[in-house]
């Protein structure tokens, strides 16, 4: 069975994570923010929605999904901050919740936030998202830390190779957020 078929085969049994995913509201376009833990997803969510969300990454905590709204161009979107995940083939309860959200809610756009200094380790999830035919925008967050250790990322080449929009940001300071919003608006216009 191919990876994509495994990913989107929906089981007949009820998992504990299923009850935590809200059904999609009719007519509301959605953006899901995904990525590994501690890459700045919640800060990105706050920058896009103007909301403040506290997220605990400690083992044994209840898995939460935060929601807010943002405007891209003239259109309003629901923004969903998903729990941390390393792969679309889930191991943890958090990964199960994030995957089910992508399957059930079918977001119009997926923002994959990664730690720029750990690019090689985090790109496999980007490739899985692309292979699953999800509309992905890749955000190289914490780019300032990558630059401090001498890393240089050729964003143009990465964009050409992946065939998706790529934006460098520092979500804690707001660097690159306006560029991201512009790229999201451009992407939405061409959907």
Backbone as a chain_set.jsonl record, in Angstrom:
{"seq": "XXXXXXXXXXXXXXXXXXXXXXXXXXXXXXXXXXXXXXXXXXXXXXXXXXXXXXXXXXXXXXXXXXXXXXXXXXXXXXXXXXXXXXXXXXXXXXXXXXXXXXXXXXXXXXXXXXXXXXXXXXXXXXXXXXXXXXXXXXXXXXXXXXXXXXXXXXXXXXXXXXXXXXXXXXXXXXXXXXXXXXXXXXXXXXX", "coords": {"N": [[0.859, -1.179, 0.0], [0.63, 2.221, -0.879], [2.308, 5.133, 0.475], [0.654, 7.437, 0.569], [-1.915, 6.293, 0.379], [-1.93, 4.796, 2.755], [-1.775, 6.901, 4.549], [-4.206, 8.319, 4.167], [-6.162, 6.429, 4.605], [-8.958, 5.925, 6.351], [-9.681, 4.808, 9.499], [-12.084, 2.464, 10.798], [-12.641, 2.302, 13.462], [-13.145, 4.146, 16.505], [-10.924, 6.522, 17.561], [-9.257, 7.954, 20.436], [-8.354, 10.46, 19.79], [-10.092, 11.416, 17.879], [-12.387, 12.692, 18.873], [-11.416, 15.147, 19.535], [-11.141, 16.677, 17.34], [-12.701, 19.172, 15.594], [-15.503, 19.312, 13.429], [-15.404, 20.559, 10.096], [-16.485, 23.837, 9.4], [-19.033, 24.774, 7.185], [-18.158, 26.346, 4.156], [-16.116, 27.953, 5.254], [-12.842, 28.855, 4.765], [-9.7, 27.266, 5.421], [-6.592, 27.332, 7.216], [-3.982, 25.327, 8.153], [-1.51, 25.097, 10.599], [1.417, 23.371, 10.775], [4.048, 21.26, 12.124], [7.138, 20.25, 13.727], [7.505, 19.9, 17.336], [8.281, 22.881, 19.194], [9.173, 24.712, 17.182], [8.126, 27.137, 16.704], [5.434, 27.284, 15.969], [3.12, 28.085, 17.426], [3.719, 30.752, 18.025], [3.774, 31.733, 15.443], [1.087, 31.289, 14.789], [-0.056, 33.147, 16.573], [0.983, 35.533, 15.484], [-0.293, 35.561, 12.994], [-3.014, 35.578, 13.662], [-3.39, 37.39, 15.7], [-3.933, 36.512, 18.188], [-3.275, 35.288, 21.517], [-1.774, 32.409, 22.602], [-1.229, 29.854, 24.905], [0.816, 27.085, 25.008], [1.474, 23.879, 26.172], [4.213, 21.713, 26.172], [4.738, 19.453, 27.569], [5.066, 15.991, 28.435], [2.181, 13.923, 28.81], [0.247, 15.875, 28.999], [-2.978, 17.267, 28.13], [-3.959, 17.042, 24.782], [-4.238, 19.813, 22.749], [-5.971, 21.84, 20.379], [-5.619, 24.851, 18.87], [-7.552, 27.596, 17.68], [-8.156, 30.298, 15.419], [-8.764, 33.408, 13.672], [-7.945, 34.917, 10.525], [-7.235, 37.405, 8.03], [-6.678, 37.117, 4.633], [-5.784, 38.831, 1.988], [-8.834, 39.738, 0.752], [-10.262, 37.82, 1.96], [-11.535, 35.853, 4.669], [-10.001, 33.524, 6.855], [-10.0, 30.517, 8.785], [-7.625, 29.782, 11.184], [-5.631, 27.13, 12.211], [-3.852, 25.853, 14.844], [-1.887, 23.221, 15.1], [-1.012, 20.271, 17.076], [2.43, 19.327, 17.8], [4.283, 17.509, 15.331], [6.22, 14.934, 13.791], [6.009, 13.354, 11.622], [3.756, 12.119, 9.081], [2.947, 9.612, 9.563], [1.744, 8.581, 12.324], [2.988, 8.346, 15.702], [2.796, 9.297, 18.308], [0.132, 10.531, 20.452], [-0.323, 13.237, 19.953], [0.625, 13.497, 17.321], [-1.225, 11.855, 16.045], [-3.581, 13.343, 16.412], [-2.942, 15.676, 14.954], [-2.622, 14.612, 12.352], [-5.197, 13.508, 11.884], [-6.646, 15.854, 11.884], [-5.704, 17.082, 9.527], [-6.719, 15.262, 7.682], [-9.548, 15.143, 8.186], [-10.449, 17.845, 8.238], [-9.494, 18.989, 5.943], [-7.681, 21.293, 5.123], [-7.39, 24.389, 3.303], [-4.942, 25.378, 2.94], [-1.674, 24.584, 4.022], [0.609, 25.485, 6.366], [3.82, 24.747, 6.805], [5.914, 24.875, 9.393], [9.276, 25.098, 10.099], [12.376, 24.611, 11.911], [14.93, 26.514, 10.885], [17.657, 25.965, 11.204], [17.774, 23.266, 11.434], [17.21, 22.063, 9.036], [17.668, 19.765, 7.297], [16.789, 17.649, 8.912], [14.111, 18.225, 9.202], [12.878, 18.483, 6.731], [11.891, 15.984, 5.674], [9.174, 15.712, 6.588], [8.009, 17.815, 5.201], [8.243, 16.848, 2.591], [6.571, 14.612, 2.8], [4.097, 15.885, 3.198], [3.835, 17.217, 0.75], [3.8, 14.993, -0.972], [1.407, 13.904, -0.163], [-0.275, 15.517, -1.461], [-1.056, 17.968, -0.396], [-1.729, 21.473, -0.107], [1.012, 23.223, 0.336], [2.929, 25.63, 2.133], [6.161, 26.422, 2.89], [7.788, 27.387, 5.818], [10.7, 28.725, 6.898], [11.588, 29.042, 9.872], [13.055, 30.785, 12.673], [15.311, 31.741, 11.451], [17.277, 33.537, 12.05], [18.89, 32.337, 14.009], [20.0, 30.284, 12.516], [21.518, 31.782, 10.736], [23.342, 32.917, 12.524], [24.993, 30.761, 13.136], [26.298, 30.492, 10.811], [24.943, 29.339, 8.672], [23.641, 29.297, 5.383], [20.827, 29.579, 3.489], [19.607, 28.866, 0.368], [16.925, 30.146, -0.689], [15.51, 30.51, -3.074], [16.409, 28.36, -4.711], [15.562, 26.195, -3.124], [12.816, 26.569, -3.23], [12.397, 26.147, -5.983], [13.208, 23.461, -6.21], [11.409, 22.109, -4.484], [8.999, 22.998, -5.438], [7.117, 24.615, -4.181], [5.942, 27.511, -2.304], [8.433, 29.185, -0.334], [9.426, 30.692, 2.656], [11.453, 32.749, 4.719], [11.561, 33.321, 8.211], [11.436, 35.03, 11.418], [9.63, 34.383, 13.852], [9.279, 35.314, 16.476], [10.187, 37.949, 16.498], [8.887, 39.043, 14.383], [10.057, 39.301, 11.945], [9.955, 38.82, 8.491], [7.265, 38.136, 8.479], [5.416, 39.81, 7.158], [6.218, 39.331, 4.543], [5.58, 36.624, 4.394], [2.754, 36.788, 4.681], [2.165, 38.132, 2.303], [3.012, 36.203, 0.416], [1.218, 34.164, 1.075], [-1.175, 35.384, 0.344], [-0.793, 35.66, -2.419], [-0.598, 32.948, -3.108], [-3.134, 31.992, -2.384], [-4.722, 33.457, -4.149], [-4.094, 32.196, -6.524], [-5.166, 29.683, -6.256]], "CA": [[0.0, 0.0, 0.0], [1.457, 3.418, -0.965], [2.315, 6.021, 1.639], [-0.524, 8.311, 0.547], [-3.085, 5.475, 0.701], [-1.857, 4.524, 4.193], [-2.051, 8.152, 5.252], [-5.591, 8.757, 4.105], [-7.147, 5.396, 4.894], [-9.576, 6.286, 7.625], [-10.07, 3.579, 10.185], [-13.494, 2.34, 11.179], [-12.779, 2.394, 14.919], [-13.058, 5.503, 17.048], [-9.736, 6.783, 18.362], [-9.464, 9.021, 21.419], [-8.058, 11.766, 19.2], [-11.167, 11.828, 16.97], [-13.298, 13.604, 19.548], [-10.797, 16.449, 19.718], [-11.127, 17.386, 16.072], [-14.014, 19.717, 15.269], [-15.848, 19.195, 12.022], [-15.218, 21.794, 9.345], [-17.658, 24.676, 9.174], [-19.281, 24.911, 5.764], [-17.829, 27.609, 3.522], [-14.992, 28.65, 5.86], [-11.549, 28.357, 4.295], [-8.85, 26.966, 6.574], [-5.137, 27.222, 7.16], [-3.446, 24.54, 9.262], [-0.081, 25.289, 10.863], [1.967, 22.098, 11.233], [5.495, 21.19, 12.285], [7.657, 19.596, 14.922], [7.403, 20.726, 18.545], [9.29, 23.91, 19.477], [9.693, 25.399, 15.999], [7.486, 28.44, 16.629], [4.094, 27.218, 15.374], [2.159, 28.887, 18.198], [4.065, 32.168, 17.825], [3.305, 32.023, 14.084], [-0.367, 31.375, 14.934], [-0.337, 34.435, 17.222], [1.296, 36.602, 14.518], [-1.295, 35.568, 11.92], [-4.381, 35.791, 14.151], [-3.455, 38.419, 16.736], [-4.322, 35.847, 19.428], [-2.206, 34.771, 22.364], [-2.089, 31.041, 22.988], [-0.205, 29.174, 25.681], [0.835, 25.668, 24.688], [2.397, 23.098, 27.002], [4.808, 20.594, 25.435], [5.149, 18.422, 28.518], [4.378, 14.703, 28.259], [1.05, 13.66, 29.692], [-0.748, 16.95, 28.996], [-4.075, 17.085, 27.187], [-3.66, 17.569, 23.452], [-5.156, 20.895, 22.416], [-5.897, 22.441, 19.053], [-6.043, 26.246, 18.971], [-8.156, 28.138, 16.462], [-8.319, 31.748, 15.353], [-9.139, 33.892, 12.339], [-7.07, 35.901, 9.895], [-7.648, 37.827, 6.687], [-5.673, 37.064, 3.581], [-6.443, 39.612, 0.943], [-10.187, 40.104, 1.166], [-10.939, 36.624, 2.446], [-11.253, 35.425, 6.033], [-9.636, 32.125, 7.025], [-9.803, 29.979, 10.121], [-6.252, 29.3, 11.335], [-5.608, 26.04, 13.184], [-2.518, 25.545, 15.365], [-1.929, 21.792, 15.398], [0.046, 19.763, 17.96], [3.679, 19.001, 17.126], [4.374, 16.213, 14.656], [7.45, 14.693, 13.039], [5.701, 12.527, 10.463], [2.337, 11.855, 8.837], [2.686, 8.272, 10.087], [1.813, 8.979, 13.725], [3.386, 7.484, 16.806], [2.252, 9.888, 19.528], [-1.253, 11.009, 20.413], [-0.287, 14.552, 19.315], [0.737, 13.284, 15.878], [-2.512, 11.308, 15.588], [-4.526, 14.458, 16.356], [-2.559, 16.545, 13.833], [-2.926, 13.917, 11.096], [-6.656, 13.436, 11.728], [-7.088, 17.198, 11.526], [-5.424, 17.272, 8.101], [-7.614, 14.394, 6.913], [-10.966, 15.481, 8.369], [-10.787, 19.245, 7.981], [-9.055, 19.326, 4.59], [-7.361, 22.724, 5.039], [-7.112, 24.944, 1.984], [-3.532, 25.722, 2.93], [-0.916, 24.042, 5.149], [1.873, 26.172, 6.606], [4.747, 23.862, 7.52], [6.921, 25.683, 10.065], [10.43, 24.3, 10.518], [13.527, 25.293, 12.474], [15.838, 26.642, 9.74], [18.984, 25.377, 11.455], [17.617, 21.81, 11.376], [16.543, 21.882, 7.746], [17.74, 18.381, 6.813], [15.995, 16.765, 9.769], [12.693, 18.584, 9.16], [12.328, 18.423, 5.371], [11.099, 14.786, 5.342], [7.736, 15.965, 6.764], [7.606, 18.654, 4.059], [8.08, 15.951, 1.437], [5.358, 13.809, 3.034], [2.94, 16.769, 2.97], [3.749, 17.419, -0.701], [3.393, 13.714, -1.555], [-0.01, 13.723, 0.16], [-0.956, 16.508, -2.306], [-1.585, 19.071, 0.398], [-1.21, 22.759, -0.568], [1.984, 23.55, 1.383], [3.867, 26.752, 2.138], [7.207, 26.089, 3.851], [8.311, 28.539, 6.559], [11.979, 28.482, 7.566], [11.535, 29.907, 11.042], [14.273, 30.897, 13.49], [16.384, 31.908, 10.464], [18.354, 34.309, 12.682], [19.799, 31.398, 14.672], [20.728, 29.595, 11.447], [22.508, 32.743, 10.242], [24.378, 33.077, 13.56], [25.953, 29.654, 13.079], [26.918, 30.514, 9.486], [24.153, 28.666, 7.637], [23.023, 30.104, 4.339], [19.83, 28.782, 2.772], [19.213, 29.448, -0.908], [15.47, 29.985, -0.701], [15.059, 30.362, -4.469], [16.668, 26.985, -5.15], [14.696, 25.306, -2.35], [11.482, 26.741, -3.815], [12.38, 25.476, -7.293], [13.301, 22.006, -6.017], [10.194, 21.59, -3.841], [7.851, 23.497, -6.205], [6.165, 25.249, -3.255], [6.489, 28.748, -1.754], [9.299, 29.079, 0.844], [9.636, 32.01, 3.267], [12.274, 32.753, 5.938], [10.973, 34.192, 9.236], [11.753, 34.947, 12.848], [8.268, 34.681, 14.318], [9.291, 36.042, 17.755], [10.403, 39.385, 16.253], [8.029, 39.473, 13.282], [10.827, 39.359, 10.698], [9.465, 37.958, 7.422], [5.826, 37.85, 8.574], [4.743, 40.523, 6.065], [6.531, 38.593, 3.31], [4.753, 35.411, 4.454], [1.363, 37.161, 4.386], [2.116, 38.423, 0.872], [3.096, 34.934, -0.31], [-0.042, 33.458, 1.292], [-2.196, 36.052, -0.485], [-0.487, 35.272, -3.799], [-0.911, 31.52, -3.24], [-4.6, 31.861, -2.311], [-5.266, 33.998, -5.402], [-3.845, 31.243, -7.616], [-5.746, 28.367, -5.921]], "C": [[0.904, 1.24, 0.0], [1.326, 4.266, 0.29], [1.037, 6.861, 1.703], [-1.785, 7.525, 0.882], [-3.115, 5.137, 2.188], [-2.288, 5.747, 4.981], [-3.537, 8.462, 5.298], [-6.615, 7.631, 4.238], [-7.693, 5.671, 6.287], [-10.129, 5.032, 8.264], [-11.533, 3.617, 10.607], [-13.705, 2.479, 12.682], [-12.598, 3.834, 15.367], [-11.808, 5.612, 17.908], [-10.032, 7.903, 19.354], [-9.204, 10.396, 20.822], [-9.208, 12.29, 18.343], [-12.094, 12.857, 17.61], [-12.735, 15.002, 19.713], [-10.741, 17.257, 18.438], [-12.546, 17.866, 15.752], [-14.27, 19.542, 13.776], [-15.745, 20.569, 11.345], [-16.54, 22.542, 9.188], [-17.809, 24.874, 7.672], [-18.876, 26.295, 5.275], [-16.649, 28.352, 4.115], [-13.704, 28.03, 5.348], [-10.609, 28.242, 5.484], [-7.378, 26.924, 6.226], [-4.719, 26.407, 8.376], [-1.954, 24.835, 9.378], [0.439, 23.991, 11.457], [3.479, 22.208, 11.378], [5.86, 20.479, 13.559], [7.421, 20.475, 16.147], [8.554, 21.747, 18.599], [9.944, 24.539, 18.247], [9.054, 26.774, 15.812], [6.107, 28.444, 16.006], [3.116, 28.132, 16.103], [2.447, 30.375, 18.089], [3.597, 32.607, 16.437], [1.78, 32.183, 14.085], [-0.745, 32.736, 15.527], [-0.091, 35.598, 16.269], [0.21, 36.702, 13.444], [-2.682, 35.957, 12.418], [-4.51, 36.944, 15.141], [-3.857, 37.842, 18.079], [-3.091, 35.48, 20.23], [-2.621, 33.396, 22.835], [-0.922, 30.489, 23.794], [-0.295, 27.692, 25.385], [1.869, 24.986, 25.57], [2.903, 21.919, 26.196], [5.236, 19.468, 26.36], [4.38, 17.126, 28.288], [3.231, 14.564, 29.253], [0.018, 14.77, 29.726], [-1.83, 16.629, 27.98], [-3.694, 17.73, 25.859], [-4.694, 18.626, 23.12], [-4.923, 21.371, 20.994], [-6.441, 23.854, 19.189], [-6.55, 26.732, 17.628], [-8.281, 29.648, 16.564], [-8.701, 32.129, 13.933], [-8.101, 34.884, 11.845], [-7.65, 36.262, 8.541], [-6.45, 37.727, 5.766], [-6.316, 37.699, 2.369], [-7.79, 40.068, 1.475], [-10.929, 38.955, 1.834], [-10.535, 36.261, 3.871], [-10.999, 33.922, 6.066], [-9.655, 31.769, 8.499], [-8.384, 29.417, 10.148], [-6.249, 28.276, 12.464], [-4.156, 25.746, 13.559], [-2.538, 24.099, 15.837], [-0.844, 21.405, 16.402], [1.287, 19.388, 17.137], [3.673, 17.61, 16.518], [5.683, 16.137, 13.883], [7.172, 13.985, 11.724], [4.189, 12.416, 10.294], [1.957, 10.435, 9.217], [2.846, 8.377, 11.596], [2.27, 7.884, 14.685], [2.725, 7.992, 18.088], [0.804, 10.305, 19.352], [-1.327, 12.37, 19.715], [-0.219, 14.411, 17.796], [-0.564, 12.721, 15.296], [-3.54, 12.427, 15.432], [-4.217, 15.342, 15.154], [-2.902, 15.892, 12.492], [-4.429, 13.856, 10.848], [-7.21, 14.803, 11.33], [-6.87, 17.447, 10.036], [-6.376, 16.456, 7.23], [-9.054, 14.876, 6.969], [-11.306, 16.9, 7.921], [-10.347, 19.736, 6.612], [-8.736, 20.82, 4.441], [-7.042, 23.155, 3.61], [-5.632, 25.253, 1.816], [-2.88, 25.132, 4.174], [0.39, 24.825, 5.236], [2.742, 25.215, 7.42], [5.878, 24.73, 8.067], [8.049, 24.758, 10.505], [11.49, 25.205, 11.132], [14.594, 25.321, 11.386], [17.19, 25.981, 9.974], [18.946, 23.848, 11.471], [16.888, 21.396, 10.098], [16.524, 20.419, 7.289], [16.849, 17.44, 7.608], [14.491, 17.013, 9.602], [12.072, 18.513, 7.772], [11.584, 17.129, 5.033], [9.587, 14.977, 5.549], [7.216, 16.847, 5.637], [7.336, 17.778, 2.849], [6.852, 15.065, 1.586], [4.102, 14.647, 2.757], [2.729, 17.003, 1.478], [3.25, 16.14, -1.379], [1.912, 13.437, -1.301], [-0.891, 14.729, -0.589], [-1.671, 17.598, -1.504], [-0.971, 20.375, -0.112], [-0.3, 23.375, 0.503], [2.734, 24.835, 1.082], [4.87, 26.422, 3.233], [7.746, 27.362, 4.486], [9.575, 28.112, 7.287], [12.059, 29.459, 8.729], [12.873, 29.855, 11.785], [15.492, 31.034, 12.566], [17.556, 32.689, 11.06], [19.372, 33.403, 13.369], [20.614, 30.62, 13.643], [21.832, 30.51, 10.91], [23.655, 32.928, 11.239], [25.409, 31.958, 13.536], [26.543, 29.495, 11.672], [26.167, 29.779, 8.396], [23.606, 29.674, 6.641], [22.085, 29.195, 3.568], [19.462, 29.523, 1.498], [17.716, 29.168, -1.082], [14.942, 29.786, -2.114], [15.242, 28.934, -4.972], [15.767, 25.992, -4.426], [13.272, 25.354, -2.901], [11.363, 26.018, -5.156], [12.382, 23.959, -7.135], [12.01, 21.422, -5.457], [8.922, 21.949, -4.611], [6.717, 24.0, -5.302], [6.775, 26.571, -2.785], [7.301, 28.479, -0.477], [9.586, 30.485, 1.347], [10.483, 31.843, 4.52], [11.676, 33.75, 6.938], [11.707, 34.052, 10.568], [10.452, 35.354, 13.525], [8.266, 35.478, 15.622], [9.475, 37.538, 17.567], [9.487, 39.932, 15.161], [8.759, 39.56, 11.954], [10.263, 38.347, 9.695], [7.97, 37.688, 7.439], [5.058, 38.569, 7.462], [4.992, 39.828, 4.73], [5.681, 37.319, 3.256], [3.304, 35.729, 4.096], [1.189, 37.465, 2.902], [2.147, 37.158, 0.035], [1.826, 34.112, -0.144], [-1.146, 34.048, 0.418], [-2.025, 35.665, -1.955], [-0.899, 33.815, -4.058], [-2.419, 31.304, -3.269], [-5.246, 32.363, -3.608], [-5.157, 32.991, -6.542], [-4.437, 29.86, -7.349], [-6.95, 28.071, -6.793]], "O": [[1.845, 1.312, 0.791], [0.373, 4.137, 1.058], [0.416, 6.98, 2.76], [-2.647, 8.033, 1.6], [-4.172, 5.177, 2.819], [-3.053, 5.656, 5.942], [-4.068, 8.826, 6.347], [-7.805, 7.848, 4.01], [-6.957, 5.646, 7.273], [-10.922, 4.298, 7.674], [-12.127, 4.686, 10.749], [-14.82, 2.744, 13.13], [-11.968, 4.637, 14.678], [-11.654, 4.872, 18.879], [-10.942, 8.705, 19.143], [-9.763, 11.39, 21.285], [-9.291, 13.494, 18.103], [-12.535, 13.794, 16.943], [-13.477, 15.943, 19.997], [-10.329, 18.417, 18.46], [-13.473, 17.063, 15.653], [-13.347, 19.618, 12.965], [-15.976, 21.602, 11.972], [-17.574, 21.949, 8.882], [-16.827, 25.113, 6.97], [-19.209, 27.301, 5.902], [-16.205, 29.329, 3.512], [-13.494, 26.824, 5.478], [-10.701, 29.016, 6.438], [-6.974, 26.546, 5.126], [-5.062, 26.756, 9.506], [-1.228, 24.825, 8.384], [-0.027, 23.552, 12.508], [4.109, 23.116, 10.836], [4.998, 20.145, 14.372], [7.163, 21.671, 16.008], [9.653, 21.489, 18.107], [11.131, 24.862, 18.269], [9.394, 27.496, 14.875], [5.639, 29.49, 15.555], [2.366, 28.872, 15.467], [1.518, 31.182, 18.063], [3.088, 33.715, 16.271], [1.247, 33.1, 13.46], [-1.656, 33.398, 15.029], [-0.87, 36.551, 16.244], [-0.162, 37.802, 13.034], [-3.447, 36.592, 11.691], [-5.615, 37.424, 15.395], [-4.1, 38.594, 19.022], [-1.992, 35.375, 19.685], [-3.7, 33.23, 23.405], [0.236, 30.642, 23.407], [-1.369, 27.101, 25.497], [2.999, 25.457, 25.698], [2.109, 21.195, 25.596], [6.026, 18.612, 25.961], [3.187, 17.152, 27.983], [3.312, 15.032, 30.389], [-0.996, 14.636, 30.41], [-1.625, 15.816, 27.078], [-3.165, 18.842, 25.83], [-5.895, 18.369, 23.198], [-3.807, 21.308, 20.477], [-7.593, 24.042, 19.579], [-6.047, 26.337, 16.576], [-8.483, 30.203, 17.644], [-8.934, 31.262, 13.091], [-7.466, 35.593, 12.626], [-8.454, 35.519, 7.977], [-5.355, 38.194, 6.082], [-7.271, 37.17, 1.8], [-7.871, 40.707, 2.524], [-12.086, 39.1, 2.228], [-9.364, 36.346, 4.242], [-11.685, 33.147, 5.399], [-9.367, 32.603, 9.357], [-7.985, 28.672, 9.253], [-6.795, 28.522, 13.539], [-3.334, 25.431, 12.698], [-3.143, 23.788, 16.864], [0.136, 22.132, 16.562], [1.197, 19.162, 15.93], [3.141, 16.661, 17.094], [6.188, 17.144, 13.387], [7.999, 14.011, 10.813], [3.435, 12.596, 11.25], [0.778, 10.083, 9.199], [3.962, 8.274, 12.105], [1.988, 6.699, 14.512], [2.165, 7.211, 18.857], [0.313, 10.418, 18.229], [-2.272, 12.636, 18.972], [-0.919, 15.117, 17.07], [-0.953, 13.073, 14.182], [-4.281, 12.465, 14.45], [-5.124, 15.718, 14.413], [-3.42, 16.558, 11.596], [-4.889, 14.12, 9.737], [-8.14, 14.89, 10.528], [-7.756, 17.968, 9.359], [-6.789, 16.91, 6.163], [-9.711, 15.007, 5.936], [-12.341, 17.123, 7.294], [-10.786, 20.797, 6.168], [-9.434, 21.533, 3.721], [-6.498, 22.385, 2.817], [-5.132, 25.373, 0.698], [-3.461, 25.171, 5.259], [1.182, 24.829, 4.294], [2.438, 24.912, 8.574], [6.695, 25.254, 7.309], [7.818, 23.763, 11.192], [11.499, 26.414, 10.901], [15.112, 24.273, 11.0], [17.805, 25.487, 9.029], [19.996, 23.209, 11.517], [16.057, 20.487, 10.104], [15.468, 19.899, 6.931], [16.228, 16.539, 7.044], [13.687, 16.11, 9.834], [10.847, 18.485, 7.653], [10.706, 17.161, 4.17], [8.796, 14.455, 4.764], [6.097, 16.647, 5.165], [6.327, 17.942, 2.163], [6.162, 14.795, 0.603], [3.153, 14.157, 2.146], [1.597, 16.992, 0.993], [2.384, 16.193, -2.253], [1.242, 12.812, -2.123], [-2.102, 14.783, -0.375], [-2.738, 18.078, -1.885], [0.193, 20.385, -0.511], [-0.785, 23.977, 1.462], [3.123, 25.099, -0.056], [4.485, 26.17, 4.375], [8.119, 28.304, 3.786], [9.54, 27.256, 8.171], [12.547, 30.579, 8.574], [13.704, 28.98, 11.539], [16.566, 30.51, 12.862], [18.696, 32.524, 10.627], [20.573, 33.665, 13.321], [21.788, 30.328, 13.873], [22.95, 30.058, 10.662], [24.809, 33.077, 10.838], [26.571, 32.178, 13.876], [27.201, 28.498, 11.376], [26.694, 29.607, 7.297], [23.165, 30.762, 7.011], [22.502, 28.158, 3.052], [19.05, 30.682, 1.547], [17.309, 28.106, -1.554], [14.032, 28.986, -2.333], [14.338, 28.365, -5.585], [15.263, 25.051, -5.038], [12.607, 24.326, -3.027], [10.359, 25.36, -5.431], [11.654, 23.254, -7.834], [11.562, 20.364, -5.9], [7.892, 21.292, -4.46], [5.535, 23.838, -5.606], [7.991, 26.745, -2.855], [6.913, 27.657, 0.354], [9.946, 31.368, 0.568], [10.269, 30.913, 5.298], [11.328, 34.874, 6.575], [12.469, 33.114, 10.803], [10.207, 36.541, 13.744], [7.336, 36.25, 15.858], [8.982, 38.326, 18.374], [9.331, 41.146, 15.029], [8.142, 39.865, 10.934], [10.113, 37.167, 10.011], [7.449, 37.073, 6.509], [4.138, 37.991, 6.882], [4.098, 39.742, 3.888], [5.13, 36.976, 2.21], [2.693, 35.021, 3.296], [0.175, 37.097, 2.309], [1.407, 37.036, -0.941], [1.389, 33.442, -1.079], [-1.947, 33.321, -0.17], [-3.003, 35.377, -2.645], [-1.475, 33.498, -5.098], [-2.925, 30.527, -4.079], [-6.201, 31.765, -4.103], [-6.02, 32.939, -7.419], [-4.228, 28.947, -8.147], [-7.567, 27.015, -6.657]]}, "num_chains": 1, "name": "protein.A"}
